[in-house]
Amino acid sequence: MTNGIERPLDLLNNSKNKEVLVHLKGDKQLVGTLLAFDIHINLVLDNTKEMQNNEIKRSIGLTFLRGDTIIFISPSSVNSKKE
């Protein structure tokens, strides 16, 4: 595979200390810096912001997300989301 990604968790490993977009159940979206994760895809994000209509709704800061609430994680840069 490309980018040195051979297993799903490789993508998260490559995304550590980078900004990620996380889409949650209930149609919520969060953007933050991925600090840590485990095999259950529980995440720790820093500088977390709740997004709505591509705009920051509120700042949350350091956040723990349970893996079973996550629909997808996008490690791609979120440059279109401006403060």
PyMOL Python script that loads the backbone (N, CA, C, O; Angstrom):
from pymol import cmd

cmd.read_pdbstr("""\
ATOM      1  N   MET A   1       0.834  -1.193   0.000  1.00  0.00           N
ATOM      2  CA  MET A   1       0.000   0.000   0.000  1.00  0.00           C
ATOM      3  C   MET A   1       0.875   1.252   0.000  1.00  0.00           C
ATOM      4  O   MET A   1       2.090   1.178   0.186  1.00  0.00           O
ATOM      5  N   THR A   2       0.251   2.377  -0.208  1.00  0.00           N
ATOM      6  CA  THR A   2       0.993   3.625  -0.274  1.00  0.00           C
ATOM      7  C   THR A   2       1.204   4.236   1.107  1.00  0.00           C
ATOM      8  O   THR A   2       0.538   3.860   2.072  1.00  0.00           O
ATOM      9  N   ASN A   3       2.118   5.163   1.190  1.00  0.00           N
ATOM     10  CA  ASN A   3       2.403   5.914   2.420  1.00  0.00           C
ATOM     11  C   ASN A   3       2.835   5.032   3.584  1.00  0.00           C
ATOM     12  O   ASN A   3       2.734   5.458   4.735  1.00  0.00           O
ATOM     13  N   GLY A   4       3.310   3.824   3.325  1.00  0.00           N
ATOM     14  CA  GLY A   4       3.753   2.944   4.401  1.00  0.00           C
ATOM     15  C   GLY A   4       2.634   2.411   5.256  1.00  0.00           C
ATOM     16  O   GLY A   4       2.877   1.958   6.375  1.00  0.00           O
ATOM     17  N   ILE A   5       1.405   2.453   4.758  1.00  0.00           N
ATOM     18  CA  ILE A   5       0.256   1.984   5.531  1.00  0.00           C
ATOM     19  C   ILE A   5      -0.105   0.581   5.058  1.00  0.00           C
ATOM     20  O   ILE A   5      -0.525   0.378   3.918  1.00  0.00           O
ATOM     21  N   GLU A   6       0.067  -0.378   5.956  1.00  0.00           N
ATOM     22  CA  GLU A   6      -0.246  -1.761   5.629  1.00  0.00           C
ATOM     23  C   GLU A   6      -1.402  -2.292   6.459  1.00  0.00           C
ATOM     24  O   GLU A   6      -2.075  -3.241   6.056  1.00  0.00           O
ATOM     25  N   ARG A   7      -1.637  -1.680   7.624  1.00  0.00           N
ATOM     26  CA  ARG A   7      -2.723  -2.074   8.518  1.00  0.00           C
ATOM     27  C   ARG A   7      -3.505  -0.830   8.896  1.00  0.00           C
ATOM     28  O   ARG A   7      -2.949   0.267   8.856  1.00  0.00           O
ATOM     29  N   PRO A   8      -4.783  -0.959   9.265  1.00  0.00           N
ATOM     30  CA  PRO A   8      -5.589   0.223   9.585  1.00  0.00           C
ATOM     31  C   PRO A   8      -4.986   1.130  10.661  1.00  0.00           C
ATOM     32  O   PRO A   8      -5.040   2.354  10.538  1.00  0.00           O
ATOM     33  N   LEU A   9      -4.412   0.540  11.711  1.00  0.00           N
ATOM     34  CA  LEU A   9      -3.876   1.387  12.782  1.00  0.00           C
ATOM     35  C   LEU A   9      -2.609   2.122  12.368  1.00  0.00           C
ATOM     36  O   LEU A   9      -2.205   3.073  13.038  1.00  0.00           O
ATOM     37  N   ASP A  10      -1.967   1.699  11.267  1.00  0.00           N
ATOM     38  CA  ASP A  10      -0.811   2.432  10.754  1.00  0.00           C
ATOM     39  C   ASP A  10      -1.207   3.863  10.389  1.00  0.00           C
ATOM     40  O   ASP A  10      -0.432   4.800  10.581  1.00  0.00           O
ATOM     41  N   LEU A  11      -2.418   4.016   9.861  1.00  0.00           N
ATOM     42  CA  LEU A  11      -2.898   5.348   9.489  1.00  0.00           C
ATOM     43  C   LEU A  11      -2.995   6.248  10.716  1.00  0.00           C
ATOM     44  O   LEU A  11      -2.607   7.415  10.661  1.00  0.00           O
ATOM     45  N   LEU A  12      -3.509   5.713  11.824  1.00  0.00           N
ATOM     46  CA  LEU A  12      -3.586   6.511  13.049  1.00  0.00           C
ATOM     47  C   LEU A  12      -2.192   6.797  13.598  1.00  0.00           C
ATOM     48  O   LEU A  12      -1.929   7.901  14.075  1.00  0.00           O
ATOM     49  N   ASN A  13      -1.298   5.814  13.536  1.00  0.00           N
ATOM     50  CA  ASN A  13       0.072   6.043  14.000  1.00  0.00           C
ATOM     51  C   ASN A  13       0.730   7.174  13.225  1.00  0.00           C
ATOM     52  O   ASN A  13       1.413   8.015  13.810  1.00  0.00           O
ATOM     53  N   ASN A  14       0.530   7.200  11.914  1.00  0.00           N
ATOM     54  CA  ASN A  14       1.098   8.267  11.081  1.00  0.00           C
ATOM     55  C   ASN A  14       0.445   9.616  11.350  1.00  0.00           C
ATOM     56  O   ASN A  14       1.004  10.657  11.005  1.00  0.00           O
ATOM     57  N   SER A  15      -0.736   9.603  11.965  1.00  0.00           N
ATOM     58  CA  SER A  15      -1.478  10.846  12.212  1.00  0.00           C
ATOM     59  C   SER A  15      -1.240  11.415  13.612  1.00  0.00           C
ATOM     60  O   SER A  15      -1.764  12.478  13.944  1.00  0.00           O
ATOM     61  N   LYS A  16      -0.449  10.708  14.438  1.00  0.00           N
ATOM     62  CA  LYS A  16      -0.187  11.220  15.790  1.00  0.00           C
ATOM     63  C   LYS A  16       0.498  12.584  15.716  1.00  0.00           C
ATOM     64  O   LYS A  16       1.377  12.814  14.885  1.00  0.00           O
ATOM     65  N   ASN A  17       0.075  13.474  16.601  1.00  0.00           N
ATOM     66  CA  ASN A  17       0.569  14.850  16.686  1.00  0.00           C
ATOM     67  C   ASN A  17       0.206  15.682  15.454  1.00  0.00           C
ATOM     68  O   ASN A  17       0.821  16.715  15.192  1.00  0.00           O
ATOM     69  N   LYS A  18      -0.788  15.228  14.709  1.00  0.00           N
ATOM     70  CA  LYS A  18      -1.300  15.977  13.565  1.00  0.00           C
ATOM     71  C   LYS A  18      -2.795  16.199  13.757  1.00  0.00           C
ATOM     72  O   LYS A  18      -3.441  15.512  14.547  1.00  0.00           O
ATOM     73  N   GLU A  19      -3.326  17.159  13.031  1.00  0.00           N
ATOM     74  CA  GLU A  19      -4.747  17.457  13.127  1.00  0.00           C
ATOM     75  C   GLU A  19      -5.561  16.412  12.366  1.00  0.00           C
ATOM     76  O   GLU A  19      -5.215  16.028  11.248  1.00  0.00           O
ATOM     77  N   VAL A  20      -6.646  15.961  12.990  1.00  0.00           N
ATOM     78  CA  VAL A  20      -7.555  15.007  12.363  1.00  0.00           C
ATOM     79  C   VAL A  20      -8.990  15.508  12.494  1.00  0.00           C
ATOM     80  O   VAL A  20      -9.319  16.279  13.396  1.00  0.00           O
ATOM     81  N   LEU A  21      -9.829  15.055  11.576  1.00  0.00           N
ATOM     82  CA  LEU A  21     -11.267  15.310  11.630  1.00  0.00           C
ATOM     83  C   LEU A  21     -11.929  14.020  12.080  1.00  0.00           C
ATOM     84  O   LEU A  21     -11.684  12.959  11.506  1.00  0.00           O
ATOM     85  N   VAL A  22     -12.769  14.107  13.109  1.00  0.00           N
ATOM     86  CA  VAL A  22     -13.463  12.933  13.634  1.00  0.00           C
ATOM     87  C   VAL A  22     -14.965  13.174  13.509  1.00  0.00           C
ATOM     88  O   VAL A  22     -15.491  14.164  14.017  1.00  0.00           O
ATOM     89  N   HIS A  23     -15.647  12.254  12.826  1.00  0.00           N
ATOM     90  CA  HIS A  23     -17.101  12.342  12.685  1.00  0.00           C
ATOM     91  C   HIS A  23     -17.711  11.356  13.662  1.00  0.00           C
ATOM     92  O   HIS A  23     -17.381  10.170  13.643  1.00  0.00           O
ATOM     93  N   LEU A  24     -18.611  11.848  14.524  1.00  0.00           N
ATOM     94  CA  LEU A  24     -19.204  11.027  15.571  1.00  0.00           C
ATOM     95  C   LEU A  24     -20.653  10.689  15.261  1.00  0.00           C
ATOM     96  O   LEU A  24     -21.295  11.331  14.431  1.00  0.00           O
ATOM     97  N   LYS A  25     -21.156   9.664  15.947  1.00  0.00           N
ATOM     98  CA  LYS A  25     -22.584   9.360  15.879  1.00  0.00           C
ATOM     99  C   LYS A  25     -23.339  10.608  16.339  1.00  0.00           C
ATOM    100  O   LYS A  25     -22.832  11.366  17.166  1.00  0.00           O
ATOM    101  N   GLY A  26     -24.522  10.822  15.819  1.00  0.00           N
ATOM    102  CA  GLY A  26     -25.276  12.013  16.169  1.00  0.00           C
ATOM    103  C   GLY A  26     -24.898  13.187  15.288  1.00  0.00           C
ATOM    104  O   GLY A  26     -25.284  14.323  15.563  1.00  0.00           O
ATOM    105  N   ASP A  27     -24.139  12.919  14.223  1.00  0.00           N
ATOM    106  CA  ASP A  27     -23.749  13.921  13.229  1.00  0.00           C
ATOM    107  C   ASP A  27     -22.917  15.060  13.809  1.00  0.00           C
ATOM    108  O   ASP A  27     -23.052  16.207  13.383  1.00  0.00           O
ATOM    109  N   LYS A  28     -22.061  14.752  14.776  1.00  0.00           N
ATOM    110  CA  LYS A  28     -21.133  15.750  15.311  1.00  0.00           C
ATOM    111  C   LYS A  28     -19.769  15.570  14.674  1.00  0.00           C
ATOM    112  O   LYS A  28     -19.357  14.451  14.369  1.00  0.00           O
ATOM    113  N   GLN A  29     -19.067  16.685  14.475  1.00  0.00           N
ATOM    114  CA  GLN A  29     -17.718  16.639  13.933  1.00  0.00           C
ATOM    115  C   GLN A  29     -16.783  17.406  14.856  1.00  0.00           C
ATOM    116  O   GLN A  29     -17.083  18.512  15.305  1.00  0.00           O
ATOM    117  N   LEU A  30     -15.637  16.780  15.126  1.00  0.00           N
ATOM    118  CA  LEU A  30     -14.605  17.397  15.947  1.00  0.00           C
ATOM    119  C   LEU A  30     -13.307  17.444  15.158  1.00  0.00           C
ATOM    120  O   LEU A  30     -13.012  16.544  14.372  1.00  0.00           O
ATOM    121  N   VAL A  31     -12.540  18.496  15.372  1.00  0.00           N
ATOM    122  CA  VAL A  31     -11.205  18.624  14.799  1.00  0.00           C
ATOM    123  C   VAL A  31     -10.249  18.827  15.959  1.00  0.00           C
ATOM    124  O   VAL A  31     -10.499  19.643  16.847  1.00  0.00           O
ATOM    125  N   GLY A  32      -9.147  18.078  15.949  1.00  0.00           N
ATOM    126  CA  GLY A  32      -8.162  18.238  17.010  1.00  0.00           C
ATOM    127  C   GLY A  32      -6.877  17.517  16.665  1.00  0.00           C
ATOM    128  O   GLY A  32      -6.794  16.798  15.669  1.00  0.00           O
ATOM    129  N   THR A  33      -5.870  17.723  17.513  1.00  0.00           N
ATOM    130  CA  THR A  33      -4.572  17.085  17.333  1.00  0.00           C
ATOM    131  C   THR A  33      -4.593  15.729  18.017  1.00  0.00           C
ATOM    132  O   THR A  33      -4.836  15.642  19.220  1.00  0.00           O
ATOM    133  N   LEU A  34      -4.339  14.668  17.255  1.00  0.00           N
ATOM    134  CA  LEU A  34      -4.356  13.312  17.791  1.00  0.00           C
ATOM    135  C   LEU A  34      -3.119  13.085  18.665  1.00  0.00           C
ATOM    136  O   LEU A  34      -1.987  13.113  18.182  1.00  0.00           O
ATOM    137  N   LEU A  35      -3.357  12.860  19.952  1.00  0.00           N
ATOM    138  CA  LEU A  35      -2.252  12.595  20.878  1.00  0.00           C
ATOM    139  C   LEU A  35      -2.039  11.107  21.102  1.00  0.00           C
ATOM    140  O   LEU A  35      -0.900  10.643  21.160  1.00  0.00           O
ATOM    141  N   ALA A  36      -3.142  10.346  21.232  1.00  0.00           N
ATOM    142  CA  ALA A  36      -3.029   8.926  21.546  1.00  0.00           C
ATOM    143  C   ALA A  36      -4.288   8.189  21.118  1.00  0.00           C
ATOM    144  O   ALA A  36      -5.352   8.782  20.944  1.00  0.00           O
ATOM    145  N   PHE A  37      -4.135   6.847  20.949  1.00  0.00           N
ATOM    146  CA  PHE A  37      -5.265   5.975  20.649  1.00  0.00           C
ATOM    147  C   PHE A  37      -4.927   4.578  21.127  1.00  0.00           C
ATOM    148  O   PHE A  37      -3.768   4.270  21.404  1.00  0.00           O
ATOM    149  N   ASP A  38      -5.956   3.720  21.225  1.00  0.00           N
ATOM    150  CA  ASP A  38      -5.724   2.330  21.602  1.00  0.00           C
ATOM    151  C   ASP A  38      -6.403   1.407  20.596  1.00  0.00           C
ATOM    152  O   ASP A  38      -6.945   1.872  19.593  1.00  0.00           O
ATOM    153  N   ILE A  39      -6.376   0.097  20.860  1.00  0.00           N
ATOM    154  CA  ILE A  39      -6.925  -0.856  19.895  1.00  0.00           C
ATOM    155  C   ILE A  39      -8.439  -0.746  19.745  1.00  0.00           C
ATOM    156  O   ILE A  39      -8.999  -1.255  18.774  1.00  0.00           O
ATOM    157  N   HIS A  40      -9.108  -0.089  20.693  1.00  0.00           N
ATOM    158  CA  HIS A  40     -10.555   0.116  20.610  1.00  0.00           C
ATOM    159  C   HIS A  40     -10.879   1.412  19.867  1.00  0.00           C
ATOM    160  O   HIS A  40     -12.045   1.792  19.760  1.00  0.00           O
ATOM    161  N   ILE A  41      -9.871   2.076  19.364  1.00  0.00           N
ATOM    162  CA  ILE A  41      -9.957   3.373  18.681  1.00  0.00           C
ATOM    163  C   ILE A  41     -10.503   4.456  19.621  1.00  0.00           C
ATOM    164  O   ILE A  41     -11.093   5.437  19.169  1.00  0.00           O
ATOM    165  N   ASN A  42     -10.300   4.268  20.932  1.00  0.00           N
ATOM    166  CA  ASN A  42     -10.495   5.391  21.849  1.00  0.00           C
ATOM    167  C   ASN A  42      -9.415   6.400  21.491  1.00  0.00           C
ATOM    168  O   ASN A  42      -8.269   6.020  21.250  1.00  0.00           O
ATOM    169  N   LEU A  43      -9.764   7.677  21.454  1.00  0.00           N
ATOM    170  CA  LEU A  43      -8.817   8.711  21.050  1.00  0.00           C
ATOM    171  C   LEU A  43      -8.639   9.750  22.142  1.00  0.00           C
ATOM    172  O   LEU A  43      -9.553  10.008  22.926  1.00  0.00           O
ATOM    173  N   VAL A  44      -7.454  10.344  22.186  1.00  0.00           N
ATOM    174  CA  VAL A  44      -7.209  11.543  22.969  1.00  0.00           C
ATOM    175  C   VAL A  44      -6.820  12.624  21.967  1.00  0.00           C
ATOM    176  O   VAL A  44      -5.839  12.493  21.235  1.00  0.00           O
ATOM    177  N   LEU A  45      -7.614  13.700  21.951  1.00  0.00           N
ATOM    178  CA  LEU A  45      -7.347  14.839  21.074  1.00  0.00           C
ATOM    179  C   LEU A  45      -7.037  16.059  21.922  1.00  0.00           C
ATOM    180  O   LEU A  45      -7.580  16.222  23.014  1.00  0.00           O
ATOM    181  N   ASP A  46      -6.166  16.912  21.414  1.00  0.00           N
ATOM    182  CA  ASP A  46      -5.864  18.188  22.068  1.00  0.00           C
ATOM    183  C   ASP A  46      -6.314  19.315  21.148  1.00  0.00           C
ATOM    184  O   ASP A  46      -6.455  19.123  19.940  1.00  0.00           O
ATOM    185  N   ASN A  47      -6.534  20.478  21.721  1.00  0.00           N
ATOM    186  CA  ASN A  47      -7.004  21.643  20.957  1.00  0.00           C
ATOM    187  C   ASN A  47      -8.253  21.292  20.153  1.00  0.00           C
ATOM    188  O   ASN A  47      -8.399  21.696  19.000  1.00  0.00           O
ATOM    189  N   THR A  48      -9.143  20.538  20.778  1.00  0.00           N
ATOM    190  CA  THR A  48     -10.334  20.042  20.094  1.00  0.00           C
ATOM    191  C   THR A  48     -11.362  21.144  19.907  1.00  0.00           C
ATOM    192  O   THR A  48     -11.610  21.958  20.797  1.00  0.00           O
ATOM    193  N   LYS A  49     -11.952  21.141  18.715  1.00  0.00           N
ATOM    194  CA  LYS A  49     -12.997  22.106  18.382  1.00  0.00           C
ATOM    195  C   LYS A  49     -14.165  21.347  17.786  1.00  0.00           C
ATOM    196  O   LYS A  49     -13.977  20.454  16.960  1.00  0.00           O
ATOM    197  N   GLU A  50     -15.390  21.705  18.210  1.00  0.00           N
ATOM    198  CA  GLU A  50     -16.593  21.145  17.603  1.00  0.00           C
ATOM    199  C   GLU A  50     -16.926  21.980  16.383  1.00  0.00           C
ATOM    200  O   GLU A  50     -16.982  23.208  16.449  1.00  0.00           O
ATOM    201  N   MET A  51     -17.149  21.293  15.257  1.00  0.00           N
ATOM    202  CA  MET A  51     -17.403  21.977  13.997  1.00  0.00           C
ATOM    203  C   MET A  51     -18.874  21.836  13.608  1.00  0.00           C
ATOM    204  O   MET A  51     -19.514  20.821  13.881  1.00  0.00           O
ATOM    205  N   GLN A  52     -19.389  22.885  12.962  1.00  0.00           N
ATOM    206  CA  GLN A  52     -20.745  22.841  12.424  1.00  0.00           C
ATOM    207  C   GLN A  52     -20.776  23.714  11.180  1.00  0.00           C
ATOM    208  O   GLN A  52     -20.420  24.891  11.239  1.00  0.00           O
ATOM    209  N   ASN A  53     -21.196  23.150  10.059  1.00  0.00           N
ATOM    210  CA  ASN A  53     -21.225  23.881   8.781  1.00  0.00           C
ATOM    211  C   ASN A  53     -19.855  24.472   8.442  1.00  0.00           C
ATOM    212  O   ASN A  53     -19.758  25.618   8.004  1.00  0.00           O
ATOM    213  N   ASN A  54     -18.803  23.682   8.646  1.00  0.00           N
ATOM    214  CA  ASN A  54     -17.421  24.080   8.352  1.00  0.00           C
ATOM    215  C   ASN A  54     -16.938  25.277   9.164  1.00  0.00           C
ATOM    216  O   ASN A  54     -15.980  25.944   8.772  1.00  0.00           O
ATOM    217  N   GLU A  55     -17.585  25.551  10.280  1.00  0.00           N
ATOM    218  CA  GLU A  55     -17.158  26.641  11.166  1.00  0.00           C
ATOM    219  C   GLU A  55     -17.049  26.106  12.586  1.00  0.00           C
ATOM    220  O   GLU A  55     -17.723  25.146  12.959  1.00  0.00           O
ATOM    221  N   ILE A  56     -16.187  26.747  13.372  1.00  0.00           N
ATOM    222  CA  ILE A  56     -16.006  26.333  14.767  1.00  0.00           C
ATOM    223  C   ILE A  56     -17.240  26.739  15.561  1.00  0.00           C
ATOM    224  O   ILE A  56     -17.613  27.912  15.599  1.00  0.00           O
ATOM    225  N   LYS A  57     -17.870  25.747  16.196  1.00  0.00           N
ATOM    226  CA  LYS A  57     -19.036  26.002  17.042  1.00  0.00           C
ATOM    227  C   LYS A  57     -18.573  26.348  18.453  1.00  0.00           C
ATOM    228  O   LYS A  57     -19.078  27.286  19.071  1.00  0.00           O
ATOM    229  N   ARG A  58     -17.591  25.569  18.963  1.00  0.00           N
ATOM    230  CA  ARG A  58     -17.019  25.843  20.287  1.00  0.00           C
ATOM    231  C   ARG A  58     -15.699  25.116  20.443  1.00  0.00           C
ATOM    232  O   ARG A  58     -15.459  24.103  19.787  1.00  0.00           O
ATOM    233  N   SER A  59     -14.845  25.633  21.309  1.00  0.00           N
ATOM    234  CA  SER A  59     -13.569  24.985  21.632  1.00  0.00           C
ATOM    235  C   SER A  59     -13.763  24.109  22.860  1.00  0.00           C
ATOM    236  O   SER A  59     -14.401  24.514  23.832  1.00  0.00           O
ATOM    237  N   ILE A  60     -13.206  22.910  22.805  1.00  0.00           N
ATOM    238  CA  ILE A  60     -13.365  21.951  23.896  1.00  0.00           C
ATOM    239  C   ILE A  60     -12.049  21.715  24.622  1.00  0.00           C
ATOM    240  O   ILE A  60     -12.046  21.470  25.828  1.00  0.00           O
ATOM    241  N   GLY A  61     -10.919  21.786  23.898  1.00  0.00           N
ATOM    242  CA  GLY A  61      -9.612  21.552  24.517  1.00  0.00           C
ATOM    243  C   GLY A  61      -9.247  20.083  24.512  1.00  0.00           C
ATOM    244  O   GLY A  61      -9.522  19.378  23.542  1.00  0.00           O
ATOM    245  N   LEU A  62      -8.627  19.610  25.594  1.00  0.00           N
ATOM    246  CA  LEU A  62      -8.186  18.221  25.715  1.00  0.00           C
ATOM    247  C   LEU A  62      -9.411  17.320  25.853  1.00  0.00           C
ATOM    248  O   LEU A  62     -10.267  17.562  26.704  1.00  0.00           O
ATOM    249  N   THR A  63      -9.499  16.278  25.015  1.00  0.00           N
ATOM    250  CA  THR A  63     -10.720  15.476  24.932  1.00  0.00           C
ATOM    251  C   THR A  63     -10.398  13.998  24.792  1.00  0.00           C
ATOM    252  O   THR A  63      -9.477  13.616  24.070  1.00  0.00           O
ATOM    253  N   PHE A  64     -11.169  13.170  25.491  1.00  0.00           N
ATOM    254  CA  PHE A  64     -11.124  11.715  25.326  1.00  0.00           C
ATOM    255  C   PHE A  64     -12.389  11.311  24.582  1.00  0.00           C
ATOM    256  O   PHE A  64     -13.491  11.670  24.996  1.00  0.00           O
ATOM    257  N   LEU A  65     -12.243  10.564  23.483  1.00  0.00           N
ATOM    258  CA  LEU A  65     -13.393  10.088  22.712  1.00  0.00           C
ATOM    259  C   LEU A  65     -13.437   8.573  22.758  1.00  0.00           C
ATOM    260  O   LEU A  65     -12.433   7.910  22.495  1.00  0.00           O
ATOM    261  N   ARG A  66     -14.591   8.024  23.089  1.00  0.00           N
ATOM    262  CA  ARG A  66     -14.760   6.565  23.064  1.00  0.00           C
ATOM    263  C   ARG A  66     -14.858   6.081  21.635  1.00  0.00           C
ATOM    264  O   ARG A  66     -15.563   6.669  20.815  1.00  0.00           O
ATOM    265  N   GLY A  67     -14.150   5.011  21.344  1.00  0.00           N
ATOM    266  CA  GLY A  67     -14.110   4.481  19.989  1.00  0.00           C
ATOM    267  C   GLY A  67     -15.466   4.096  19.434  1.00  0.00           C
ATOM    268  O   GLY A  67     -15.688   4.201  18.227  1.00  0.00           O
ATOM    269  N   ASP A  68     -16.390   3.646  20.296  1.00  0.00           N
ATOM    270  CA  ASP A  68     -17.690   3.207  19.777  1.00  0.00           C
ATOM    271  C   ASP A  68     -18.607   4.365  19.396  1.00  0.00           C
ATOM    272  O   ASP A  68     -19.712   4.135  18.905  1.00  0.00           O
ATOM    273  N   THR A  69     -18.171   5.604  19.614  1.00  0.00           N
ATOM    274  CA  THR A  69     -18.961   6.770  19.188  1.00  0.00           C
ATOM    275  C   THR A  69     -18.474   7.316  17.848  1.00  0.00           C
ATOM    276  O   THR A  69     -19.091   8.219  17.283  1.00  0.00           O
ATOM    277  N   ILE A  70     -17.364   6.767  17.337  1.00  0.00           N
ATOM    278  CA  ILE A  70     -16.725   7.310  16.134  1.00  0.00           C
ATOM    279  C   ILE A  70     -17.221   6.589  14.887  1.00  0.00           C
ATOM    280  O   ILE A  70     -17.252   5.360  14.834  1.00  0.00           O
ATOM    281  N   ILE A  71     -17.610   7.377  13.882  1.00  0.00           N
ATOM    282  CA  ILE A  71     -17.992   6.822  12.586  1.00  0.00           C
ATOM    283  C   ILE A  71     -16.778   6.798  11.670  1.00  0.00           C
ATOM    284  O   ILE A  71     -16.494   5.773  11.049  1.00  0.00           O
ATOM    285  N   PHE A  72     -16.050   7.924  11.575  1.00  0.00           N
ATOM    286  CA  PHE A  72     -14.813   7.912  10.796  1.00  0.00           C
ATOM    287  C   PHE A  72     -13.829   8.937  11.310  1.00  0.00           C
ATOM    288  O   PHE A  72     -14.192   9.881  12.012  1.00  0.00           O
ATOM    289  N   ILE A  73     -12.566   8.730  10.945  1.00  0.00           N
ATOM    290  CA  ILE A  73     -11.474   9.641  11.283  1.00  0.00           C
ATOM    291  C   ILE A  73     -10.761   9.970   9.988  1.00  0.00           C
ATOM    292  O   ILE A  73     -10.348   9.068   9.259  1.00  0.00           O
ATOM    293  N   SER A  74     -10.611  11.253   9.697  1.00  0.00           N
ATOM    294  CA  SER A  74      -9.901  11.671   8.500  1.00  0.00           C
ATOM    295  C   SER A  74      -8.605  12.354   8.914  1.00  0.00           C
ATOM    296  O   SER A  74      -8.634  13.419   9.530  1.00  0.00           O
ATOM    297  N   PRO A  75      -7.457  11.743   8.576  1.00  0.00           N
ATOM    298  CA  PRO A  75      -6.184  12.330   8.942  1.00  0.00           C
ATOM    299  C   PRO A  75      -5.755  13.441   8.017  1.00  0.00           C
ATOM    300  O   PRO A  75      -4.755  14.113   8.271  1.00  0.00           O
ATOM    301  N   SER A  76      -6.503  13.644   6.941  1.00  0.00           N
ATOM    302  CA  SER A  76      -6.121  14.667   5.975  1.00  0.00           C
ATOM    303  C   SER A  76      -6.203  16.048   6.609  1.00  0.00           C
ATOM    304  O   SER A  76      -6.981  16.286   7.533  1.00  0.00           O
ATOM    305  N   SER A  77      -5.396  16.932   6.098  1.00  0.00           N
ATOM    306  CA  SER A  77      -5.358  18.302   6.618  1.00  0.00           C
ATOM    307  C   SER A  77      -6.731  18.935   6.489  1.00  0.00           C
ATOM    308  O   SER A  77      -7.434  18.730   5.499  1.00  0.00           O
ATOM    309  N   VAL A  78      -7.103  19.701   7.492  1.00  0.00           N
ATOM    310  CA  VAL A  78      -8.434  20.322   7.529  1.00  0.00           C
ATOM    311  C   VAL A  78      -8.260  21.821   7.286  1.00  0.00           C
ATOM    312  O   VAL A  78      -8.723  22.647   8.074  1.00  0.00           O
ATOM    313  N   ASN A  79      -7.593  22.156   6.196  1.00  0.00           N
ATOM    314  CA  ASN A  79      -7.276  23.556   5.921  1.00  0.00           C
ATOM    315  C   ASN A  79      -8.498  24.405   5.610  1.00  0.00           C
ATOM    316  O   ASN A  79      -8.450  25.625   5.771  1.00  0.00           O
ATOM    317  N   SER A  80      -9.597  23.789   5.168  1.00  0.00           N
ATOM    318  CA  SER A  80     -10.787  24.575   4.844  1.00  0.00           C
ATOM    319  C   SER A  80     -11.513  25.041   6.093  1.00  0.00           C
ATOM    320  O   SER A  80     -12.402  25.889   6.014  1.00  0.00           O
ATOM    321  N   LYS A  81     -11.141  24.492   7.256  1.00  0.00           N
ATOM    322  CA  LYS A  81     -11.772  24.864   8.521  1.00  0.00           C
ATOM    323  C   LYS A  81     -10.963  25.990   9.166  1.00  0.00           C
ATOM    324  O   LYS A  81      -9.987  25.733   9.870  1.00  0.00           O
ATOM    325  N   LYS A  82     -11.362  27.206   8.931  1.00  0.00           N
ATOM    326  CA  LYS A  82     -10.598  28.348   9.450  1.00  0.00           C
ATOM    327  C   LYS A  82     -11.246  28.915  10.689  1.00  0.00           C
ATOM    328  O   LYS A  82     -12.470  28.931  10.814  1.00  0.00           O
ATOM    329  N   GLU A  83     -10.402  29.388  11.621  1.00  0.00           N
ATOM    330  CA  GLU A  83     -10.924  30.005  12.844  1.00  0.00           C
ATOM    331  C   GLU A  83     -11.314  31.434  12.573  1.00  0.00           C
ATOM    332  O   GLU A  83     -11.778  32.130  13.477  1.00  0.00           O
TER     333      GLU A  83
END
""", "prot")
cmd.dss("prot")
cmd.show_as("cartoon", "prot")
cmd.util.cbc("prot")
cmd.orient("prot")
